Amino acid sequence: MNPVPEFSGGCQCGAIRFHVRGALPDISICHCRMCQKAFGAYYAPLVSVRGADFRWTRGEPKRFQSSNHFRRGFCADCGTPLTYEGEDGMAVAAGAFDQPERLPPTVQYGTESKLPFVDQLGGLAVILQEDDPDAERLQTLVSHQHPDHDTPRWPR
């Protein structure tokens, strides 16, 4: 018998955390202009939590009614985009999960708005962190970001 998959995640500052129990087969990238603006990015990676047991474990997002059919949830403290919510359910930002590598996308939406260079991103030059011109300064960096796991309370 296979165990039921479990996932956790939250915003950058830790004011909002969530837990999901259940399979998450609908993982997408949306290229529509509304998602580009909501995420401040070239596209929005989203994980549908329809059919799974989803709950907020710390805080809850503030919401913006981005259209007559959809609203977007985000952390009011740090601005992290968190949800895309409609009448048919909710999707959570893939990057907000503690282990986003467990959630590879399976479909793309809104490709009529896909930016023309997106398919070439994998061919860009790669600079490892230790080869970054700011590598020495990055060694002294102290992150104020919430860690990628649940904590009893935050901030410390």
C-alpha positions as CSV (number, residue, x, y, z in Angstrom):
1,M,0.0,0.0,0.0
2,N,1.4,3.4,-1.1
3,P,1.4,6.1,1.5
4,V,-0.6,9.2,0.8
5,P,1.7,12.0,-0.4
6,E,2.1,15.0,1.9
7,F,3.4,18.5,1.1
8,S,4.1,21.7,3.0
9,G,5.0,25.2,2.1
10,G,4.5,28.9,2.7
11,C,5.5,32.4,1.9
12,Q,9.0,33.9,2.0
13,C,8.7,35.5,5.4
14,G,6.9,32.6,7.1
15,A,3.7,34.5,8.1
16,I,1.7,32.0,6.0
17,R,2.2,28.2,5.9
18,F,0.1,25.4,4.4
19,H,-0.1,21.6,4.4
20,V,-1.5,19.4,1.6
21,R,-2.3,15.7,1.9
22,G,-3.1,13.8,-1.3
23,A,-2.0,13.4,-4.9
24,L,-1.4,16.5,-6.9
25,P,-1.5,15.5,-10.6
26,D,-2.5,18.8,-12.1
27,I,0.7,21.0,-12.2
28,S,0.8,23.7,-14.8
29,I,2.6,26.7,-16.1
30,C,0.3,29.6,-17.2
31,H,1.6,32.1,-19.7
32,C,-1.4,34.4,-19.7
33,R,-0.7,38.1,-19.2
34,M,-2.7,38.2,-15.9
35,C,-0.5,35.4,-14.4
36,Q,2.7,37.2,-15.7
37,K,1.7,40.3,-13.8
38,A,0.4,38.5,-10.7
39,F,3.8,36.6,-10.3
40,G,6.0,39.4,-11.7
41,A,7.5,36.8,-13.9
42,Y,7.5,35.4,-17.4
43,Y,4.9,32.7,-16.4
44,A,3.2,31.3,-13.3
45,P,3.8,27.7,-12.1
46,L,0.7,26.5,-10.4
47,V,-0.3,23.3,-8.5
48,S,-4.0,22.5,-8.3
49,V,-5.0,21.3,-4.9
50,R,-8.5,20.2,-6.0
51,G,-9.4,16.8,-4.5
52,A,-6.5,17.0,-1.9
53,D,-6.8,17.8,1.8
54,F,-5.5,21.4,1.9
55,R,-5.3,23.6,5.0
56,W,-3.6,26.8,6.1
57,T,-1.4,26.0,9.2
58,R,-0.2,29.5,9.9
59,G,-1.9,32.7,8.8
60,E,-3.9,33.1,5.6
61,P,-3.4,35.1,2.4
62,K,-4.8,38.4,1.7
63,R,-6.7,38.2,-1.6
64,F,-7.1,40.4,-4.7
65,Q,-10.0,40.0,-7.1
66,S,-8.0,39.9,-10.3
67,S,-11.0,39.4,-12.5
68,N,-14.7,38.7,-12.3
69,H,-14.0,35.0,-12.1
70,F,-10.7,34.7,-10.2
71,R,-8.9,36.0,-7.2
72,R,-5.2,35.8,-6.2
73,G,-3.9,35.1,-2.7
74,F,-0.6,36.6,-1.5
75,C,1.2,37.3,1.8
76,A,0.4,40.8,2.9
77,D,3.7,40.9,4.8
78,C,6.2,39.9,2.2
79,G,4.2,39.9,-1.0
80,T,4.8,36.3,-2.0
81,P,2.2,35.2,-4.6
82,L,0.4,32.1,-3.1
83,T,-2.9,31.2,-4.8
84,Y,-5.1,31.3,-7.9
85,E,-8.7,30.8,-6.8
86,G,-11.8,30.2,-8.9
87,E,-15.2,28.6,-8.7
88,D,-13.7,25.2,-9.7
89,G,-11.0,25.2,-7.0
90,M,-7.7,26.6,-6.0
91,A,-4.1,26.3,-7.3
92,V,-1.0,27.1,-5.2
93,A,2.2,28.7,-6.5
94,A,4.6,25.8,-7.1
95,G,7.6,27.8,-5.8
96,A,5.8,28.3,-2.4
97,F,6.1,24.5,-1.8
98,D,9.0,23.5,0.4
99,Q,10.1,20.9,-2.2
100,P,9.0,22.3,-5.6
101,E,11.2,19.7,-7.3
102,R,8.6,17.1,-6.4
103,L,6.1,19.0,-8.6
104,P,7.2,19.0,-12.2
105,P,4.7,20.7,-14.6
106,T,2.5,18.5,-16.8
107,V,0.7,21.1,-19.0
108,Q,1.0,24.7,-20.2
109,Y,-1.9,27.2,-20.4
110,G,-2.3,30.6,-22.1
111,T,0.5,29.9,-24.6
112,E,-0.9,32.5,-26.9
113,S,0.7,35.0,-24.5
114,K,3.9,33.1,-24.0
115,L,6.9,35.4,-24.3
116,P,8.9,34.5,-27.4
117,F,12.2,33.8,-25.6
118,V,10.8,31.4,-22.9
119,D,11.6,28.2,-24.8
120,Q,15.2,29.2,-25.0
121,L,15.8,29.8,-21.3
122,G,17.5,26.4,-20.9
123,G,20.1,27.4,-23.4
124,L,21.3,30.5,-21.5
125,A,24.8,30.7,-20.1
126,V,25.0,29.3,-16.6
127,I,26.9,30.9,-13.7
128,L,27.3,28.9,-10.5
129,Q,27.0,30.7,-7.2
130,E,30.7,30.3,-6.4
131,D,31.6,31.8,-9.8
132,D,29.3,34.8,-9.3
133,P,31.2,38.2,-9.2
134,D,29.6,38.8,-5.8
135,A,30.5,35.3,-4.4
136,E,32.6,36.6,-1.6
137,R,29.8,38.9,-0.4
138,L,27.3,36.1,-0.8
139,Q,29.3,34.0,1.7
140,T,28.4,36.5,4.4
141,L,24.7,36.6,3.4
142,V,22.3,36.1,6.3
143,S,18.8,35.0,5.0
144,H,15.7,36.3,6.7
145,Q,13.6,33.9,4.6
146,H,11.6,31.2,6.3
147,P,13.3,27.8,5.9
148,D,11.9,25.1,3.6
149,H,10.2,23.2,6.5
150,D,7.6,23.8,9.1
151,T,8.7,25.6,12.3
152,P,6.8,25.8,15.6
153,R,6.8,29.6,15.3
154,W,8.2,32.3,13.1
155,P,10.1,34.5,13.3
156,R,12.5,32.8,15.7
